[in-house]
Amino acid sequence: MKKCVVMGVTGGIAAYKALDIINALRKKDINVEVILTENACEFVTPLSFEVLSNNVVITDTFKREKSWEVEHIALAKKADLFLIAPATANIIGKAAHGIADDMLSTTIMAARCPTVFAPAMNTFMYENPILQENITFLKNKGYYFIEPDSGRLACGDMGTGKLQKVEVIVEEVLRLLESNKDLEGKNILITAGPTVEKIDPMRYITNHSSGKMGYAIAEAAARRGANVKLVSGPTHLQSPYKAERINIESALEMYEVVHEHFEWADIIIKAAAVADYRPLKVSEEKMKKSDEDLYLALTRNPDILQSVGNKKGNKILVGFAAETNNLQQYAKEKIRRKNLDFIVANNINEKGAGFKADTNIAMIIDKDGNQTQYPLMSKVKLAHTILDHVKWIMR
């Protein structure tokens, strides 16, 4: 039976991109029903959406030109998935506080299917702590969010707030329509983000890791039914849905937390970018500059991945290799030295595969030497690809 996506379109300049989303979903043989808010109609016309969706577009809670059904209840029952794109701060706030005063917000309240928000707004609005609290609240209630893109906004500002790329939104919708709970009952321990190694109260050593890959894996695993503990270095990312987040700063702290929860875990995925070295001595006072060069003595941090590999037993252990050269050679050596089941390797010099990107280009190599090269894809999709490999090992 054909899947049905109910799509809510709110009043923002990105509303016109919703037409491309509908077009892409229709090409996948998905039925799309559309709700336009009153403000959305100021940016786009209902007729455009009717032509592309081949359905009557709903704009008013009380119009009864289609049938006798209570429309918002009928649409909520019909939907296999509810997508709000673009989602303004207004509709996110309404949903978070249970406000149902128009067709879209009442249908959101009535929906029992997966509901996905794709925010689009000015950077300052998106970063507003009230909006971020609303997003966190909704995530904790089981709602999905597709993080906005970064770049030049319609207002001319640069920053985060652009509606995510159409192909990314469609990919996530398709994934959710096909999702299952194949990891239900499994305990997965995931590390993510950078570590911070203090030099003095003001300065530290760190790296460019954003944590996006590890967070994507944590959210994907939780969505697939796993119990997830996420050991995270400092990031600006929102906590993934239903994952228990344990914040750390240094490699030593991450080492302690990982080993503390080792026995609990069935699967350990080490996606964090852990500092190999830390300052031998940490100054209690801010170090004052002088006319002389400064030489900083460093000492080796413990190798968390290898320490886990040495005692992993029947647990599944997954590592990452971010390299700039000799990718396959270094990745295969790492599998052997650290007793990994498989490794996710990527060349960080490749466009789209860097630390802060929303995409990645990866090669998965297992302990038997089998390797699969994957093209440029979103980190969300790669997260599910990694979990699919975990499932294959568990078979």
N, C-alpha and C positions, 0 to 999 in steps of 0.2 A: 504494500500500500504506500502511496506517495506521502512523504513527510510534509508536515506543515510548519512553516515558520511565521509567527506573527511578528511584524516589525513595527516598532514605534519610532516615529521621526519627530524630533523636537525642534524648536525654533533657534537655529544657529546657522551661520554662513555655510557650514559643512553639510547642510541638509541636502544639497544637490548631489553629494557623493552617495547618498542612500540609493539613488537610482542605479548607480553602477553595482551596488551590493545586490539589489533585487535582480538585476540582469544576470549577474554571475550565479546566483542561487537558482534562478529559473533554468539556466543552462545545465544545472545538476539535477534537473527534474524535481525540484522542490517547489511546492505550492507556497506562495507568499501572500499573506493578508496584511494590509497596511493600515495603521492608525496614524493620522497626522494631528498634531496639536494645533490649536488656533494660531499660535505664533509661527509654527512651521509653514502654514499656508501663506505667510507673508514672504517666504523665501522661495517656495516651490508650489506648483499647482497640483491639486488632486488628480487632474486629468493625466498628467505625466506618469504618475504612479499607477493609475488604472490601466493605462496602455501597456506598461511594462509588466505589471503583476497579473493582468487579465482578471482582476477582481475589483469589486466596488471598494473604494477607499472610505474608511470611517473617519469622520471629522467631528461628529457631534454625538454626545451621549444620548440625546433624546430623539434624534431623527429615526423614523421607522419606515423608511422607504424600501427596505429590503425584505423583511419578514417580521413575524410577530415575536421572535426570540428576544430575550434580554441580551443585547449585543455583547456587552463586555463579558458576561458569563459564558455566552456561546463561543466567543473567540478564545477565552481562557481554556475552555474544555477542548477546543479543536487543536490548540497549539502543541506541537512536540517540542518547540523551543520558542522563547520570547527574546527578541533582540531589540534593544533600544539604541539606535545609531542615527545621528549623533545623540548622545545623552548630555543634556545641559546640567549645570549645578542645581537648577531648579527641580528637575525631575528626580535627580539623585536624592536631594533633600526631602522631597515629598515621599519617596519610597522608604527612606530611612525612618521617617516619622509617622508612617501610616496614613498620610493624607491622600484622600481619593476624591478629587473635586473636578475631574474631567475624564474623558473616555480612556485616555492612556493610563492615568494613575489608578483608576478603578480596575482596569484590566490587569495591571501589575499586581494589585492586591488580590485579585481572584485567581491568578495563575498558580498552577501547581507543577508546571514543567520547569526545566532549567531556564533561568532568566539571566540575560547577559547585557551588561551596560558597556558601551563603547564611548567614553567621555570625549568631548571636544569643547574647548573654551579657551579663554585667555590664560596665559601662564600664571598670572597672579591669582586668578580665580581658582585655578587647579591646585595651586600650592597653599591656598587658604586652609588653615588648620581645621576649620569647621567642616569644609568639604572632605578633607582627608579623614576626619573622624566618622563622617557619614559613610564613606567608602569602606573603611575598616569595619564599621558596624554591619553593613550589608554583606561584606565578605564572610563575616563570622556567622551570619544567618544563612549562608549557602548560596548567595548570589555571586555571579561571575563578573569579572571585569577584564576588558581588553585594554591594556594600558595605552594612553595616547602617545603619538609620535612627537618628535622634537624637530624644530626648524623655524622658519619664518612663518608667523601667523598672519591671518588676514588683516589684523590691526597694525601690522608692521613690526610688532615685537618679535624677538627671538627667544625661544624657550620651549618647554613642554606644554602640550595642549592641543596639538593638531590631531584630528581624527586619524586613527591608525590606518595604515594602507588597506585598501579594499581587499587585496588578496590575503592579508593576514586575518582580517575579520572573517572572511568566508572560510578560510582554513579552520579557524577555531569553531565556527558554527558547525561545519561538517564533522569535526572531531567530536563535538558534544552530542551531535545527533547519533553518532555511532559508539558512544562511550559505554563502558561496562565496568563492573566492579571486580575485575580479575585479580586484584591484589588485596582483596578483603581479608582482614585478619593478620596480614603480614606487618612486621615491625621494621620500619626503614629509618636508618640514621643517615642524615645528609649533612655535609658541611658546605658552606658557601661564603663568598665574599673574601676580602683581604684580611690579613692580620696587621696589627699596628704594634711596632716595637719602639718603646720610648727611648729617647736620647736624654731629654730633660723634661721639665713640666710643660714646655712649649713645643718641642720638636719631636719628630718620630720618623721611623722608616716604614714605608708601606709600598703598595703596588697599585696598578690601575684596575684591579678587579672590581666590577660593579656588583657582583653577586647574582646577576640576572639568570645565569645558567642554573646555579644551584637552587634558586628560588623557583624557577620554572619546573625543575624536577620535583621539588617538594610539593608544589601545588598539584602537579599531574598525578603524583603518587597518592595524595590525599583524595583527589577526585576519583581515583580508581579503587578506593576503599581501604588503602593502607593506613596504619597508624604511623604518623610521621613526627620525628624529632629533627628539627633544623638547628644546627650549631652554626651561628652566623657571626662573622666579623662585622665591623661597622659598615652599614650601607644606609641609603635613603629609601630603600624599598619597603613597601607595605608587607606585613606578615602574610604568608600564603594561607589560603582557606584551610581551616582545621588542622594546621600544623602547629606543634608545640615549638615555639622559637626560644632558643637559649642563646643569649647574647654573650659574646666574648670579645676580647681585644687582641691579646697576644697569642703567639703560637703555643706557649706553655699553657695558657688557659684552655686553648682548644684541645691540646693533648690530654689534659686532665678530664675535661668534659666527655670527650670521645671514649676514653677508657672507663669512665664512670658508667656510661650507658652501653658499653660493649656487649655485655651479657644479654641485655634486653633485645638487641637488634638481630633480625634474621638477615638483613641486607644492609650493607654500608656503602654509601656512595660519596667519595671524597672529591667534591667539586671546588673546594676552597683553594685560593691561591695563598699558600702559607709561606711566610718569609723564611728563607733558609738560614738566615743569620739574625742575631740581635746584638745590640751594644753590650760589650762585656761589663761595662759599668754604666749605671744610670745616674745622672747628676740630679741631686735633690733641688738644686737651684738652677735658674736659667743660666746657661753658659754664655758669657759675654764674648763678643767678637774682639779680635785683636788684629794687629798687623801681620801676625804669623799665620802660616797654613795650619789647618786643624787636621789631625790624624785621629780617626775614630777606630778603636779596636773592637772587632766583632767576634762573637763566638757562635758556634753552630747550634741551631735549634734542633730539638729531637725530631726525627722523621716519623710523623704521625702515621702515615700510610704504611710504612714498612713495619712499624711496631704492631699495627693491627694485622698485617699480613703474616707476621711471625706466629700469631696465635689464633688465626681466623677459624680453623677447624672446618665445619661444614657451612659456615656463613658465606654468602656471596659478597665479594669485595670488588668494587669498581673504582678505578682511578682515572685521572685526567692527565694529559700531557699537552701543555701549551708550549710550542717550540717556534723557533725562527729558522731552523735548518735541521737537516738529517732527521726529519720527523719520524719516519718508520723505524729507523735504527734505534733512536732514543726511546720510542714508545715500547718497542719489543724488549729492550733491556729493562725497562721499568716493570713490565709485566713479570719478568723472570725474578728480578731482585726483590720485588715487593709482594710476590705471590698473589697476583691479581687474577680474577676470572676473565675480565676484559678491561680494555682501556679505551677512552674516548680521546683521540688525538686531533689537534688542529694546529695549523700554522697561523700564528697571530698576525703575520705580515699580510695575509690575504685580505682583500677588501671584503668586509662583511663578516669577518671571523674574529674581530678584536674583542677585547674585554668588555667594552661599554656598549657594543652593538646589540640590537634586538635579534640579530640573526647569527648563524654560525655555519661553518663548513667543516665537517668532521669526518674522520675515519675511525671506525670501530674495529679493533684488533683483539681477538680472543687468545687465551693461553695456548691454543693449539696452532696458532699462526694464521688462522682464517681472518681475512680482513675485508671490510666493505667500505667503500668510499661513498659518502653522501654529498649531494650538491648543496648549494646555498639554501637554507631553510630557516624558519623562525626557531628561536630557542624553545618555544612551546612545543613545536612539532618534534624537534630533536629530543626533548625531554621524554616524549612518549616513545620515540624510537629506542632510546636507552632502556626504558622500562620494558619494552617489548623484548629486548635482548635478555634482560633479567628473567622475564617469564620463560623464555626459551631454555635457559639454564635450569630453571625450576621444574621443567616438564618431567 
